[in-house]
Amino acid sequence: MRLSVKSATLLTLLAFVVVAPLFFPSSFYYRVGALIFVNGLAVTGMVILTGWAGQISLGHAGFAGIGAYACALAPEHLGLHPALAVLLGAVISAVLAWLVGRPILRLKGYYLGVASLGFGILVSMVLNNERDLTRGPDGIDVADLGLRGLLKDAGLDLSNGQFWYFFCGFSLMLGAWFALNIFNSPTGRALRALHGSEIAARTVGIDVPRLKLQAFVISAVYASVAGSLLALQNKFITPDVAGFMHSVEMVTMAVLGGVSSVIGAIFGAAVLTLLPQVLTVFAEYEQLVLGLIMVLVMIFLREGVVPSFLRKFRGNEA
Amino acid sequence: MKKHLTTTALAALASMGLAQMAHADIKIGASISATGPAAFLGDPEAKTLEMLVEDINAKGGVNGEKIELVSYDDGGDPNKARTFATRLVEDDEVVAIIGGTTTGTTMSILDVAEDAEIPFISLAGAIDIIDPVKPYTFKTPHTDRMACQKIFEDMKKRGITKIGMISGTDGFGASMQAQCKKVVGDYGIEIVADETYDPKDADMTAQLTKIKGTEGVQAILNPGFGQGPSIVTRNYKQLAIDLPFYQSHGVASDGFIELAGADAAEGVRLPGNALLIPDLLADGDVQKPVVTAYKTEFEAKTGTPVGTFGGYAHDAFLIMTDAIKRAGSAEPKAIRDAIEATSGLAGATGVYTMTPENHLGLDLSAFRMLEIKGGKWTLVE
């Protein structure tokens, strides 16, 4: 019996989250794992937007910034529990994505990329310059989520690293599950149709602008939640999270691993998160190696690493 | 697919494991921004640490044990800094950490170090790092508040009561601007104009013109670092503003005079440290031998002029090794206690005396008011 893409993806993730810790030489690797999962979550949003709907955004770090700063500011100023702050961040991101996306998504190709880039830079500037609220470029402390304490009271005593590893791991699985459900739904089919040809999609009665907007809003929520998880995990956040380089990183991760496949994009996130750790001895060459990998992938594995290899293994059916 | 992904992941993890260093006697960790936007701070810091470790090991190490430095480049990214700090603590099992070139990276490392109860000496400026005092965190650079105080002290001596400020919006400029505003009242000085610029701006004449036109302004202060202050200094000259001009310790290096031009920088005053003027120090000055030795060796080894920021790393390493010597042990707790008991230790930045309430250990005398004359630093008496 062949597994569906959805079950195969979820099973792979589950196996990885559970089995990988058995091979960790030290608890530092929980931290790396947790970062991979957070990045994977943000990148899953990129799959929906870029891989399926065919839209490019260079400003998604802006949404990550909103999610992160919601967790920093809402508990302090509004007295919200950090968990609710994650929700608040997601709602703000969704509303902003909807407002910004309506005009932006009427643009095509490069113009869309540039407009979203502008949005990302705007968020980053606000976080840097509204010092009275965000404390500016030096960053701000983030409240503790408190869930680890609750688990401890319930008899499950995890170290900080372990807790965030499993928490982010399961968040990623939840995110992947949701994305894959969209993929198999009429919305997912319509998204892929408009990626193929907007005109053809319109002729068969698909409301193209509305669908693009939906994909944009959903991916913004992914980025926002990922930003929140990062902030809560680090207990400290700076405006770098909303920086342009972070946006580029998200796109790069997705494209490297395979932008049309959830597991591929997560693989890309894993590679790019691990790379700086593996290359510490040659830190100066990190960008060089990254560039080389990207060029090679774009030339030889144009769909991204994972989909290209899958196709090889399975023949043409994948 | 499952198999493929897992093997790849395992291969990646295995290679990371191999990268672990062999066991050494005393392991000190460092996470420094040797590349990225803060590279001009981090690069001399990383080079200084490398040089000092080599030196001390050539002389037989500390307490007969060699020092091994495990140094990572966090590129100025606080998230990366946190990851490297975790790696230093959990994987490399260091006994102490030096680093945190910027305030952002420092705050990330601080949390990890405090959790693991590992002594940590930061190289960043902000006062929040050591105020309130955290048990395991120390720092070597003077705070920006102290720089403001030193400047205002000098202004007061010159009878200046109304000033204009033009600050960078980067972390350094923003933090110093805020601190200066907090203490300015203590010196009977009033800020009558308060302008800012983006660190990437190429021209600040608009802001300076506005300050110049403000009634009653008697002097101008420019908190900022990087290229911004050089541009402000050039614009200052172009606009022929004839008021005393103060820069911050952020640009206390020969590079600033070069970038702004000796002509434009003429008469600029700033609070600097002994490192810039080893030849001008009095013979009995306790810092003289320290700064002379550091400057000579650093410049011979790297071919670049010594700067304030490398000096911060120099002092952090000095305090650390001094503490390990006095503790007679490389246990993190013992090192921490010894650092806190540091007394009268002359470094490149100043003379350090730590207490349980003061984890910086410098006072205003660590700053020397300097004035640029003919492209050279001179001491203001």
Interface residues (C-beta under 8 A of the other chain):
Chain A: A8 L11 T12 A15 F16 V19 A20 F23 F24 P25 S26 S27 F28 Y29 R31 V32 L35 N128 N129 R131 G136 P137 D138 G139 D141 N160 G161 L230 N234 K235 F236 I237 T238 D240 V241 I263 F267 A270 V271 L274 P276 Q277 V278 T280 V281 A283 E284 V306 F309 L310 F313
Chain B: M1 K2 H4 L5 T6 T8 A9 L10 A12 L13 S15 M16 G17 A19 Q20 A34 T35 Y72 D73 G75 D77 P78 N79 K80 R82 T83 F84 T86 R87 V89 E90 D91 T103 G104 M107 S108 D111 D115 A126 D128 T169 D170 G171 A174 S175 A178
